């Protein structure tokens, strides 16, 4: 049975492909999800996706993931990364390892983006490689599962 990975995307990531293409590229979230499903098959993983623009819904999904037999969580919390202690607490409250992902390098952007409340609750983070950040996170998840 393939290991299960949940990819959670936060606010505004539903607008990938149309928002700030110079930062996020022209690939839509749906296109990215299709690519990741194909990559997951090659890694003998099963990947599911969730996106919300609402902090409470993201927290509820994180809590639920822990009960649904997922083995790793990949999360791009969007702007909530920089101020949501509640997301931090939700990630700390579950037993799943989390990998933080950002398409842009948050440390090369505005000063307010340099603080991540997700990072201290994650096993690691991948930043600044555009859509490839998700592919790298998927590969990292596969490696984490081999080490368990």
C-alpha positions as a Markdown table, in Angstrom:
| # | Residue | x | y | z |
|---|---|---|---|---|
| 1 | Unk | 0.0 | 0.0 | 0.0 |
| 2 | Unk | 1.4 | 3.4 | -1.0 |
| 3 | Unk | 2.2 | 5.9 | 1.7 |
| 4 | Unk | -0.2 | 8.8 | 1.9 |
| 5 | Unk | 0.9 | 12.5 | 1.6 |
| 6 | Unk | -1.4 | 15.5 | 2.1 |
| 7 | Unk | -0.5 | 18.8 | 0.4 |
| 8 | Unk | -2.2 | 21.8 | 2.0 |
| 9 | Unk | -2.2 | 25.2 | 0.3 |
| 10 | Unk | -3.3 | 28.3 | 2.0 |
| 11 | Unk | -4.7 | 31.7 | 1.0 |
| 12 | Unk | -4.5 | 32.9 | -2.6 |
| 13 | Unk | -2.7 | 29.8 | -3.9 |
| 14 | Unk | -5.9 | 29.0 | -5.7 |
| 15 | Unk | -4.9 | 32.0 | -8.0 |
| 16 | Unk | -1.7 | 30.4 | -9.2 |
| 17 | Unk | -1.3 | 30.9 | -12.9 |
| 18 | Unk | -2.9 | 34.3 | -12.8 |
| 19 | Unk | -1.4 | 36.2 | -9.8 |
| 20 | Unk | 2.1 | 37.8 | -9.8 |
| 21 | Unk | 3.4 | 35.5 | -12.6 |
| 22 | Unk | 6.9 | 37.1 | -12.1 |
| 23 | Unk | 7.0 | 35.5 | -8.7 |
| 24 | Unk | 4.8 | 32.4 | -8.9 |
| 25 | Unk | 4.9 | 31.5 | -12.6 |
| 26 | Unk | 2.1 | 30.7 | -15.0 |
| 27 | Unk | 1.3 | 27.1 | -13.8 |
| 28 | Unk | -2.1 | 26.8 | -12.2 |
| 29 | Unk | -2.8 | 25.0 | -8.9 |
| 30 | Unk | -4.7 | 22.3 | -10.9 |
| 31 | Unk | -1.7 | 21.8 | -13.2 |
| 32 | Unk | 0.7 | 21.6 | -10.3 |
| 33 | Unk | -1.6 | 19.0 | -8.6 |
| 34 | Unk | -1.6 | 16.9 | -11.8 |
| 35 | Unk | 2.2 | 17.0 | -12.0 |
| 36 | Unk | 2.5 | 16.0 | -8.3 |
| 37 | Unk | 0.1 | 13.1 | -8.7 |
| 38 | Unk | 2.3 | 11.8 | -11.6 |
| 39 | Unk | 5.5 | 12.3 | -9.6 |
| 40 | Unk | 3.9 | 10.6 | -6.5 |
| 41 | Unk | 3.1 | 7.5 | -8.6 |
| 42 | Unk | 6.8 | 7.2 | -9.6 |
| 43 | Unk | 7.7 | 7.4 | -5.9 |
| 44 | Unk | 5.0 | 4.9 | -4.9 |
| 45 | Unk | 3.2 | 7.5 | -2.9 |
| 46 | Unk | -0.5 | 8.6 | -2.9 |
| 47 | Unk | -1.0 | 12.3 | -2.8 |
| 48 | Unk | -4.1 | 14.3 | -1.9 |
| 49 | Unk | -4.7 | 18.1 | -2.0 |
| 50 | Unk | -6.5 | 20.7 | 0.0 |
| 51 | Unk | -6.7 | 24.5 | -0.5 |
| 52 | Unk | -8.5 | 27.1 | 1.5 |
| 53 | Unk | -8.4 | 30.8 | 2.0 |
| 54 | Unk | -9.6 | 30.4 | 5.6 |
| 55 | Unk | -7.3 | 29.9 | 8.5 |
| 56 | Unk | -9.8 | 27.9 | 10.6 |
| 57 | Unk | -10.5 | 25.5 | 7.6 |
| 58 | Unk | -6.8 | 24.9 | 7.2 |
| 59 | Unk | -6.5 | 24.1 | 11.0 |
| 60 | Unk | -9.5 | 21.7 | 10.8 |
| 61 | Unk | -7.9 | 20.0 | 7.8 |
| 62 | Unk | -4.6 | 19.6 | 9.6 |
| 63 | Unk | -6.4 | 18.0 | 12.6 |
| 64 | Unk | -8.3 | 15.7 | 10.4 |
| 65 | Unk | -5.2 | 14.6 | 8.4 |
| 66 | Unk | -3.8 | 13.1 | 11.6 |
| 67 | Unk | -6.9 | 10.9 | 11.9 |
| 68 | Unk | -6.9 | 9.8 | 8.2 |
| 69 | Unk | -3.8 | 7.7 | 8.1 |
| 70 | Unk | -1.6 | 10.2 | 6.2 |
| 71 | Unk | 2.1 | 9.8 | 6.8 |
| 72 | Unk | 3.5 | 13.2 | 5.8 |
| 73 | Unk | 2.0 | 16.7 | 5.4 |
| 74 | Unk | 3.3 | 19.2 | 2.9 |
| 75 | Unk | 2.1 | 22.8 | 3.6 |
| 76 | Unk | 2.3 | 26.1 | 1.9 |
| 77 | Unk | 0.4 | 28.3 | 4.3 |
| 78 | Unk | 0.8 | 31.4 | 2.1 |
| 79 | Unk | 0.6 | 34.6 | 4.0 |
| 80 | Unk | -0.6 | 32.8 | 7.1 |
| 81 | Unk | 3.0 | 31.5 | 7.4 |
| 82 | Unk | 4.0 | 34.9 | 8.7 |
| 83 | Unk | 1.5 | 35.5 | 11.5 |
| 84 | Unk | -0.5 | 32.4 | 12.3 |
| 85 | Unk | 0.4 | 31.0 | 15.7 |
| 86 | Unk | -2.8 | 28.9 | 15.4 |
| 87 | Unk | -1.4 | 27.1 | 12.4 |
| 88 | Unk | 1.9 | 26.6 | 14.2 |
| 89 | Unk | 0.0 | 25.1 | 17.2 |
| 90 | Unk | -2.1 | 22.8 | 14.9 |
| 91 | Unk | 1.0 | 21.4 | 13.2 |
| 92 | Unk | 2.6 | 20.9 | 16.7 |
| 93 | Unk | -0.5 | 19.1 | 17.9 |
| 94 | Unk | -0.5 | 16.3 | 15.3 |
| 95 | Unk | 1.8 | 13.3 | 14.9 |
| 96 | Unk | 2.5 | 13.9 | 11.2 |
| 97 | Unk | 5.8 | 15.3 | 10.1 |
| 98 | Unk | 5.3 | 18.5 | 8.1 |
| 99 | Unk | 7.4 | 20.0 | 5.3 |
| 100 | Unk | 7.0 | 23.7 | 4.7 |
| 101 | Unk | 7.0 | 24.8 | 1.1 |
| 102 | Unk | 7.1 | 28.2 | -0.6 |
| 103 | Unk | 7.4 | 28.9 | -4.3 |
| 104 | Unk | 9.3 | 32.1 | -3.7 |
| 105 | Unk | 12.3 | 32.6 | -1.4 |
| 106 | Unk | 10.5 | 34.3 | 1.5 |
| 107 | Unk | 13.9 | 35.5 | 2.8 |
| 108 | Unk | 14.6 | 37.6 | -0.3 |
| 109 | Unk | 11.2 | 39.3 | -0.2 |
| 110 | Unk | 9.7 | 41.9 | 2.0 |
| 111 | Unk | 10.9 | 42.0 | 5.6 |
| 112 | Unk | 7.5 | 40.9 | 7.0 |
| 113 | Unk | 7.8 | 37.6 | 5.1 |
| 114 | Unk | 11.1 | 36.7 | 6.8 |
| 115 | Unk | 9.4 | 35.3 | 9.9 |
| 116 | Unk | 7.8 | 31.9 | 9.6 |
| 117 | Unk | 5.6 | 30.5 | 12.3 |
| 118 | Unk | 5.3 | 27.2 | 10.3 |
| 119 | Unk | 9.1 | 26.5 | 10.3 |
| 120 | Unk | 9.5 | 25.7 | 14.0 |
| 121 | Unk | 6.7 | 23.1 | 13.6 |
| 122 | Unk | 8.1 | 21.5 | 10.4 |
| 123 | Unk | 10.8 | 19.0 | 9.9 |
| 124 | Unk | 12.2 | 21.1 | 7.1 |
| 125 | Unk | 11.4 | 23.7 | 4.5 |
| 126 | Unk | 11.9 | 24.2 | 0.8 |
| 127 | Unk | 11.8 | 27.8 | -0.6 |
| 128 | Unk | 12.4 | 29.7 | -3.8 |
| 129 | Unk | 12.3 | 27.0 | -6.5 |
| 130 | Unk | 8.9 | 27.9 | -7.9 |
| 131 | Unk | 6.7 | 24.9 | -8.6 |
| 132 | Unk | 9.7 | 22.7 | -8.3 |
| 133 | Unk | 9.6 | 23.4 | -4.5 |
| 134 | Unk | 6.6 | 21.1 | -4.3 |
| 135 | Unk | 8.4 | 18.4 | -6.3 |
| 136 | Unk | 11.4 | 18.7 | -3.9 |
| 137 | Unk | 9.1 | 18.4 | -0.9 |
| 138 | Unk | 7.5 | 15.3 | -2.4 |
| 139 | Unk | 11.0 | 13.8 | -2.8 |
| 140 | Unk | 11.8 | 14.8 | 0.8 |
| 141 | Unk | 8.6 | 13.1 | 2.0 |
| 142 | Unk | 9.6 | 9.9 | 0.2 |
| 143 | Unk | 13.0 | 10.0 | 1.8 |
| 144 | Unk | 11.5 | 10.7 | 5.3 |
| 145 | Unk | 9.3 | 7.6 | 4.9 |
| 146 | Unk | 12.3 | 5.4 | 3.9 |
| 147 | Unk | 14.1 | 6.5 | 7.1 |
| 148 | Unk | 11.2 | 5.6 | 9.4 |
